[in-house]
Amino acid sequence: MSKLSNSLLCLSLGLALNVQAQTCKTDSISASFPNERFTEHGDGTLTDMKTGLMWKRCSEGQSGDACQTDSAETFTWEEALTKVKTLNDAGGFVGKTNWRLPNLKELRSLVEVQCSNPAINLEAFPAFASLFYWSSTTVANDGGQAWGVRFSDGSDGASPKTAAVDSPLRGAVLLVRDRE
């Protein structure tokens, strides 16, 4: 895909979701998650060829071929864990019942350093929200907080595991599983 068509795709996705368009510095920064790194399976999943992990392409709350239906939901950390358990107990996704929250290292592996708003490859993860996403990693010296990644800029940080429904401290969820 050319830089112009990639920019137009990012702009159109941004306008469709009423969010800021993704900005990528493709001329000055090498891609950290290039298209060659993943294999899209045509069923709402992709495999990261570097890590061997299989990811859902849509954040929880989204659906459709390009994750265009609805928007990413946000959860407390405990609600996120319950969401995963409920999904797996109900038969899973694409017949797989071992979905989970990624650990912080796994979640960080998705950050596209040349882009922001969101800092992720939009061909791999279409309509991705520039939100804080939960990991399964608890803060070592504070069991009341868990780590996550802010995909607005790709930075990581901790957030309280509990937050009110309208709190900006809630996080979105992207599920992963180990590939057989």
Secondary structure, 3 states (H helix, E strand, C coil): CCHHHHHHHHHHHHHHCCCCCCEECCCCCCCCCCHHHEEECCCCEEEECCCCEEEECCCCCCECCCCCECCCCCECHHHHHHHHHHHHHCCCECCECCCECCCHHHHHCCCCCCEECCCCCCCCCCCCCCCEEEEEEEECCEEEEEEEEECCCCEEEEEECCCCCCCCCCEECCCEEECC
